[in-house]
Amino acid sequence: MDELSKLPPIAWILIGAAAAFGFAFAWAWRWYRKYRARKALRAAVTAGCADHVVDMLVPDGMGGGFHVDYLLLTLRGVVVIDMRDVRGNIFGGDQMAEWTVIDGPRRFTFTNPQSALYDRIAAVKAVAGDVPVEGRIVFTRRGRFPKGLPKWTLMIDALRAEFPAAEFETPAESVARYGEGWQRLKDAVKPSFMVDMR
């Protein structure tokens, strides 16, 4: 302790600056890794679509709105994506009120997301008109369904196979027929600041 008290003021300044730099670097590195992961996830989700919007509020017809993680314009119409980043083994089914997650010693439940997805699909249909609207609950690679996937549930790697990329410029009429409804939808949604992947 006596040795520390003998340090000149410039040494304390340098020690403080090094500590601050180390803290700032660690924070920036964590932020950059999260940013890269979100960018890669967005690229994986939107790979097969002609257009998309992210983190939007779709009007619910009663003055409120439903948060939607992704809205995709595909050759089959509009797809509502409910993104989930849950780690561990997930046990869920169509008739279960709650789905269970077991991750080593940790165990928790969350509400079956299917009914919320149906509400989001209905809200999108109300705005988009006669455009076909589908929905999927998409889980990242951190989760697994050892007993099989419930209805309308996909793993991120299967999303592209379900909604394959297409030459949107060549068969222009295939997406153009949804253009009016898609634009109406884009005009109606507002940015949502509820950005979590549950």
Residue pairs with C-beta under 8 A, 6 or more apart in sequence:
41 83
41 140
41 156
42 54
44 156
44 159
44 160
45 52
45 70
45 72
45 81
45 83
45 138
45 156
45 159
46 52
46 70
46 72
47 159
47 160
47 165
48 72
48 74
48 159
48 160
48 163
48 164
48 165
48 166
49 72
49 73
49 74
49 79
49 163
50 73
50 74
50 75
50 168
50 175
51 72
51 73
51 182
52 70
52 71
52 72
52 73
53 70
53 71
53 186
53 189
54 69
54 70
55 67
55 68
55 69
55 191
55 192
55 193
55 194
55 195
56 67
56 68
56 71
56 189
56 190
56 191
56 192
57 65
57 66
57 67
57 68
57 189
57 190
57 191
57 192
58 65
58 66
58 68
58 71
58 120
58 123
58 124
58 127
58 185
58 188
58 189
59 65
59 123
59 126
59 127
59 188
59 189
60 66
60 119
60 123
61 123
61 126
65 123
65 190
65 192
66 116
66 119
66 120
66 123
67 192
67 194
68 80
68 81
68 82
68 120
68 124
68 189
68 192
69 81
69 82
69 83
69 197
70 79
70 80
70 81
70 83
71 78
71 79
71 80
71 81
71 124
71 185
71 189
72 78
72 79
72 81
72 163
73 175
73 178
73 182
74 163
75 163
75 166
75 168
75 174
75 175
76 132
76 134
76 163
77 131
77 132
77 133
77 134
77 178
78 124
78 128
78 131
78 132
78 133
78 134
78 178
78 181
78 182
78 185
79 133
79 134
79 135
79 136
79 163
80 117
80 120
80 121
80 124
80 133
80 134
80 135
80 136
81 135
81 136
81 138
81 159
82 113
82 116
82 117
82 120
82 135
82 136
82 137
82 138
83 138
83 140
83 197
84 113
84 137
84 138
84 139
84 140
84 143
84 197
84 198
85 139
85 140
85 142
85 143
85 197
85 198
86 101
86 110
86 139
86 140
86 142
86 143
86 198
87 101
87 103
87 142
87 143
88 101
88 102
88 103
88 104
88 106
88 142
88 143
88 144
89 101
89 102
89 103
89 143
89 144
89 145
89 146
90 99
90 100
90 101
90 139
90 143
90 144
90 145
91 99
91 100
91 101
91 102
91 145
91 146
91 147
92 99
92 100
92 112
92 145
92 150
92 153
93 99
93 150
94 114
94 150
94 151
96 112
97 111
97 112
98 109
98 110
98 111
98 112
99 109
99 110
99 111
99 112
99 113
99 150
100 107
100 108
100 109
101 107
101 108
101 109
101 110
101 143
110 198
113 137
113 198
114 137
114 150
114 151
114 152
117 135
117 136
117 137
117 152
118 135
120 135
121 133
121 134
121 135
124 133
124 185
125 131
125 133
127 184
127 185
127 188
127 189
128 181
128 182
128 184
128 185
129 180
129 181
129 184
130 181
131 178
131 181
131 182
131 185
132 178
135 152
136 152
136 153
136 154
136 159
136 162
137 152
137 153
137 154
138 153
138 154
138 155
138 156
138 159
139 145
139 153
139 154
139 155
139 156
140 156
140 197
141 155
141 156
141 157
143 155
145 153
145 155
149 155
154 162
166 174
168 174
168 175
